[in-house]
Amino acid sequence: MRLTIKSLGHALSGLKHAFVQERNVRKFLMLWGGLAVAALLLKFEIVQWIIFLLVGLCFLTVELINTAIERITDTIDDDRKQANSGHFHPGIKMAKDVAAAASLLALIMFGIVQVLLFLPNILMLFFDHPQA
């Protein structure tokens, strides 16, 4: 049990670090929070909420992995970069670029799913008039 609590502490520390240090994480959380308010106003069904939460958590997971890869590669390559006029080792640059690409694809997926979740509800506001 003690190891589980210790592991949870490390995870929460990582989340705090990402929130404090990573501008993209903060921007995403603000966007996601705003979308959550809109979803409340549009009265999302339970399945919509589940999809909303899962796709948001999926993006956050990929972004956290991207952040971890950036930290590791920065630590490994810091000395070499300073010795070589600020240039990354090509392999490290590629690792960072691939991690960033994964983050971009996760964000695109998040955006597509949000459009699919919100568009029908928004269209019903404008075009679903009750018959008298």
KENUKE-858940 format. One record per atom (N, C-alpha, C): residue in one letter; x, y, z. Coordinates in steps of 0.02 Angstrom, whole numbers, plus 50000, padded with zeros to 5 digits. Layout:
% KENUKE-858940
aXYZ ...
***
This chain:
% KENUKE-858940
m500414994050000 m500005000050000 m500435006350000 r500995006050037 r501435011850041 r501735013549972 l501905008249933 l502175009449867 l501655012549821 t501025010449828 t500485013349788 t500405020749803 i500415022449867 i500345029449886 i500945033549862 k501545030549867 k502145033949843 k502105035049767 s501885029849730 s501805030449658 s501295035749640 l500745036049677 l500235041149665 l500535048049677 g500955048749728 g501285055049741 g501725057249683 h502095052449654 h502515054049596 h502085056249536 a501535052749526 a501085054449471 a500795061449480 l500575062949540 l500305069649553 l500835075049546 s501445073449565 s502005078149556 s502115079449482 g502075074149441 g502155074949369 g501605079149339 l500985078049362 l500425082149337 l500525089549356 k500745090649418 k500865097549440 k501415100749398 h501955097049386 h502505099649346 h502245101549276 a501865097049246 a501605098349179 a501165104549178 f500735105249229 f500285110949231 f500685117449241 v501175117349285 v501555123449301 v502035125249244 q502365120249215 q502905121549168 q502705121349094 e502165118049078 e501995117049008 e501405121448987 r501555126448947 r501035131148923 r500485127548885 n500675122548843 n500175118948803 n499695115048847 v499935112348902 v499485108748948 v498985113648979 r499235119349001 r498775124349030 r498265126748978 k498485128148918 k498015130348865 k497485125048852 f497715118748847 f497235113348834 f496735112748891 l496965113048953 l496505112349009 l496005118049011 m496215124048993 m495735129648989 m495225128448934 l495455126248876 l495005124648821 l494515119148841 w494785113848870 w494375108048890 w493865110148942 g494065114348989 g493605116949039 g493045121049008 g493225125348960 g492715129248924 g492235124848886 l492505119648854 l492075114948818 l491625111148867 a491875109748926 a491465106248976 a490865110548997 v490985117049005 v490435121649020 v489925121648963 a490175121948902 a489725121848844 a489335115248842 a489675109748858 a489335103148858 a488785102948912 l488915106148968 l488395106549020 l487795110548995 l487925116148963 l487385120248936 l486995116648882 l487345112648843 l487005108948789 l486705102348813 k486785100948877 k486495094948909 k486705088548874 f487365087548872 f487645081448844 f487335075248878 e487235070048838 e487025063548864 e487635060148894 i487515054848933 i488055051348968 i488585048648919 v488375046048862 v488855043448814 v489285049048786 q488995054848774 q489385060648750 q489895062648803 w489695062648867 w490165064448921 w490735059448925 i490585053048917 i491105047948920 i491605049048864 i491345050148803 i491795051348746 i492185057748757 f491865062948780 f492195069348794 f492775068448843 l492655064848897 l493175063748947 l493735059248920 l493565053948886 l494075049348861 l494535052548809 v494245056348763 v494665059448712 v495105064948741 g494845068448791 g495255073548825 g495825070348864 l495675065048900 l496195061448937 l496705058348890 c496485056048833 c496935053248783 c497435058648760 f497185064548744 f497645069848723 f498125071648780 l497865072348841 l498305073948897 l498845068748908 t498655062448900 t499145056948906 t499705057648855 v499525058748793 v500025059548741 v500455065748754 e500155071148777 e500525077248792 e501015076148850 l500805072348900 l501255070848956 l501835066448934 i501695061648891 i502245057448864 i502715061748823 n502445066248783 n502865070848744 n503305075048791 t503015077548844 t503405081448893 t503955077248924 a503795071048942 a504305066648972 a504875065448922 i504705064248859 i505225063148808 i505655069348801 e505335075248800 e505715081448795 e506195082248854 r505965080848915 r506395081548973 r506985076748971 i506855070548953 i507385065548949 i507905067448896 t507655069248836 t508125070848783 t508505077248797 d508175082148828 d508535088248847 d509085086748897 t508945082448944 t509435080648995 t510025076948964 i509875072248920 i510405068248888 i510825072548842 d510515076948805 d510865080548753 d511115087448774 d510995089448836 d511165096148857 d511915097648849 d512345093148873 d513065094348867 d513285094548795 r513045089948755 r513245089648685 r513025095948648 k512405098148663 k512135104048630 k512565110248645 q512765110948708 q513185116648727 q513855116448691 a514125110448681 a514785109648649 a514745110548573 n514145109948545 n514075110148471 n513625115848449 s513725121648475 s513375127748453 s512615127148456 g512355123648505 g511635123448514 g511265118548470 h511615114148436 h511285109348391 h511165102748427 f510565100048419 f510405093548448 f510745088048409 h510855082448442 h511055076348406 h510475074648360 p510605072448298 p510055071048251 p509545066048278 g509775060948313 g509305056048340 g508855059048394 i509135063348434 i508735066548487 i508245071448456 k508465075148405 k507995079648371 k507415075748341 m507575069948311 m507045065848280 m506565063248334 a506825061148392 a506395058748446 a505915064248469 k506185070248475 k505765075848496 k505245077548443 d505445077348380 d504985078848326 d504425073648321 v504595067248330 v504095061948326 v503605062548385 a503865064048444 a503425064948503 a502955070948491 a503225076348463 a502805082148448 a502275080448396 a502455076248347 a501975074148296 a501415070048328 a501585065748375 a501075061748410 a500595066448447 s500875071548478 s500455076348514 s499995080048465 l500255081948408 l499855085348357 l499285080948333 l499435074548319 l498915070048296 l498375068948349 a498585068448412 a498095067748466 a497655073848472 l497955079748461 l497555085948463 l497065086248404 i497285084048346 i496835083848288 i496255079048301 m496405073148330 m495885068448347 m495405071548398 f495675074948448 f495255078248498 f494785083248464 g495055087248418 g494655092248383 g494095089148342 i494265083848305 i493755080548263 i493195077648307 v493385074348361 v492885071448405 v492445076848437 q492755082448455 q492355087948485 q491845090648435 v492055091448373 v491585093748321 v491015088748315 l491185082348313 l490655077248307 l490195077048368 l490465078648427 l490045078848487 l489605085048490 f489895090748473 f489535097048484 f489085098948425 l489285097548365 l488915099948306 l488175097948307 p488005091548319 p487295089848320 p486895093848372 n487185094848431 n486835098648483 n486745105948463 i487255108848433 i487215115848411 i486715116548355 l486725111948307 l486245112248252 l485535111648277 m485415107548328 m484735106948355 m484505113448387 l484955117448413 l484755123848441 l484445128348388 f484715127848326 f484495132348274 f483955129448228 f483945122848220 f483505119948170 f482985115248197 d482985113748261 d482495108948289 d481965112848326 h481505115748288 h480955119648319 h480365115048331 p480095115248392 p479515111048406 p478915113248364 q478545108348341 q477945109548301 q477375111648348 a476985116648329 a476425118948370 a475795115048356 
***
